[in-house]
C-alpha cells in the first residue's frame, strides 16, 4: 500500500466540508443519543472519518483533522491543546486503522477489490483505535475524565455510526453500478 504522497487542496477541502457537515447532521439527527460532550451512542461522523480516509487517503485524513480542529476549538474545548490534539486524532485514527488492516495489500483508490471481510475488519479496528486514542488524550489532560465509561460508549457509538455510513455508502455504490450496468444492457 505504498502510494506516493499526493496532497490536493481541493480534496482536502471536500473532506473537511463533508466531515463538518456530517458533524452538524449528527448533532441534529442523533442529538438525543449524546452521552457526554463529544461522546454519543450513535456517532455518524466516525463513519465519515473512515469512509473519507478510505476514499481520499491522506487528503481525507488531513481534511478531517482540519475540520475537527475547527469544530473542537469552536464548540467543545477552551483549551487549544486539547482541541488541536482531539482534531489531529480524528484524522489520524482512521488512517492508522487503514494502515493496520491493509498493510499487506495494494488498496486501489476506488476500493473495487475491497471485500466484505476486509471492510468489516477495518470498521472494527477503527472503532477501537479512535476511541482509545481520544479517551487516552482526554485522560491525559484531565485526570477526572471517566476513561472506561467514555471508552465503552465511544466504541459503541463509533461502531454503530461507522456501520451506518459505510454500508449506506456501499448500498449507494451498488445501486449506482447496477444502474450503469442496466443502461449498458
C-alpha positions, 0 to 999 in steps of 0.5 A: 500500500505504498502510494506516493504522497499526493496532497490536493487542496481541493480534496482536502477541502471536500473532506473537511466540508463533508466531515463538518457537515456530517458533524452538524447532521449528527448533532441534529439527527442523533442529538438525543443519543449524546452521552457526554460532550463529544461522546454519543451512542450513535456517532455518524461522523466516525463513519465519515472519518473512515469512509473519507480516509478510505476514499481520499487517503491522506487528503481525507485524513488531513481534511478531517483533522482540519475540520475537527480542529475547527469544530473542537476549538469552536464548540467543545474545548477552551483549551487549544491543546486539547482541541488541536490534539482531539482534531489531529486524532480524528484524522489520524485514527482512521488512517492508522486503522487503514494502515493496520488492516491493509498493510499487506495489500495494494488498496486501489483508490476506488476500493473495487477489490475491497471485500466484505471481510476486509471492510468489516475488519477495518470498521472494527479496528477503527472503532477501537483505535479512535476511541482509545486514542481520544479517551487516552488524550482526554485522560491525559489532560484531565485526570477526572475524565471517566476513561472506561465509561467514555471508552465503552460508549465511544466504541459503541457509538463509533461502531454503530455510526461507522456501520451506518455510513459505510454500508449506506455508502456501499448500498449507494455504490451498488445501486449506482453500478447496477444502474450503469450496468442496466443502461449498458444492457 
